[in-house]
Amino acid sequence: MDKNRRKFIQLAGTVAVGAIVLPTSACNSNKASMDIKNAKLAKGSPFGIQLYTLRDDMAVDHKMVIQKLGSFGYQQIEGYEGKDGIFWGMGNKAYQSLLADNGMKMVSAHCDIYTDFETKAAQAAEIGMSYLVCPWVGPQKSMDDWKRVTEKFNECGAICKKNGIGFAYHNHAYTFKAFSGMIPMKYILDNTDPDLVKHEMDIYWVVTGGADPIEYLTKYSNRYRLCHVKDRMKDAGDERMASCDLGTGIIDFPSIIKVAKANGMEYFLFEQERYDNSTPMESAKVGADYMKKIFV
């Protein structure tokens, strides 16, 4: 799943390559004018990290990664499904114990929703996780295909609800590109049961797709319960590789997070997919330091 997820991210970015009109209400290229104090509604909230940020390090020593992230101040973890599953071959209870020993809790995980989903939902519920997240469905070829996607999401949502947890879908840029007279993201939101299907807003991919995070957060209030706090470089030549250290890009996170918090957002999770002059672990430290300015 980890190699596939990397491929998915690259393909999603390919869809976005070309002319992009960035939403001005969600972006600000003048970093000096972005006041962290605007996000005071988030003060006192815990913050987390999507482990895919450390995917290469995780493959070498996932326990070391957890220890480091705890020392940086992260309190929540969102996992992803690799070749050893969501819990890295440890089992759900042993993995949660590892996190607890380092001051963290696993709140959600990206997973393959088409394989053993009921088992994954039961295991997640057993250790108090809040959500299982579908990380990708890809551009669809017909409206019937999109209808099947919404039906699958409702089915997954019902399974999660039966187990006492939530289900969410994580967007990429392609969901904001017009298809057959509609916007797939709006179609998904409008054609899934709000009680069964929540959403994880990847803010980077919303902006890269030319949409406005604040517009979606307010129009679909309480549907977005998790988000990826991921920054974007200005004037990036390759949209697949525009992710950058948090706080160094163009996205106005203080304004977005304030609106998100007021509209039902529960989990704020740092993620980064590419690195310039730093290692993934160094970028995770930069991300934690930035998140502390808003959340601590």
Secondary structure as UniProt FT lines:
FT   HELIX           2..16
FT   TURN            24..26
FT   HELIX           31..33
FT   HELIX           36..42
FT   TURN            43..44
FT   STRAND          48..50
FT   HELIX           51..54
FT   HELIX           55..72
FT   STRAND          76..80
FT   TURN            83..84
FT   TURN            86..89
FT   HELIX           92..101
FT   TURN            102..103
FT   STRAND          105..110
FT   TURN            113..114
FT   HELIX           117..126
FT   TURN            127..128
FT   STRAND          131..134
FT   HELIX           143..162
FT   TURN            163..164
FT   STRAND          166..170
FT   HELIX           173..176
FT   TURN            180..181
FT   HELIX           184..190
FT   TURN            194..196
FT   STRAND          197..202
FT   HELIX           203..208
FT   TURN            209..210
FT   HELIX           213..219
FT   TURN            220..223
FT   STRAND          224..229
FT   STRAND          231..232
FT   TURN            234..235
FT   HELIX           239..241
FT   STRAND          243..244
FT   TURN            246..247
FT   HELIX           253..262
FT   TURN            263..264
FT   STRAND          267..270
FT   HELIX           280..295
//
